């Protein structure tokens, strides 16, 4: 058995926390959509935030190469979670939308997120929870001030997730 680092770096702690949360969300979504892989979340999450995006926009928002995102979108379309439609503003382009099956998977993810948020709020306490959210928003570049408000995802006042 390997020995754990007694003082892991901040990026290691952030990545580990993210991985734990992502695995929890994936397990919840897998109950609704058993044929999804964790990587599919890169496309599904972006479309749950804003449906009807172009492939290049989904890839940019997920921080992926368009070719890699194209493979995920092709797989998801083949499984019935996504569909491509003509872009009404540019008939040469396609926009990608969640299907009803895709929306059900996105809803399962949203429910899991709410449960995780509540668990974090309970574990940390309301004050520490809000401090954590503000700190993470600053790190992510979503907030330049340390003032009032909360970040996106709580339904409360605060900056929204960046679109690019």
Secondary structure as UniProt FT lines:
FT   TURN            6..7
FT   HELIX           10..32
FT   TURN            34..35
FT   HELIX           38..40
FT   HELIX           41..49
FT   HELIX           55..62
FT   HELIX           66..78
FT   TURN            79..80
FT   STRAND          82..87
FT   TURN            88..89
FT   STRAND          90..98
FT   HELIX           100..124
FT   HELIX           126..139
FT   TURN            140..141
FT   TURN            152..153
//
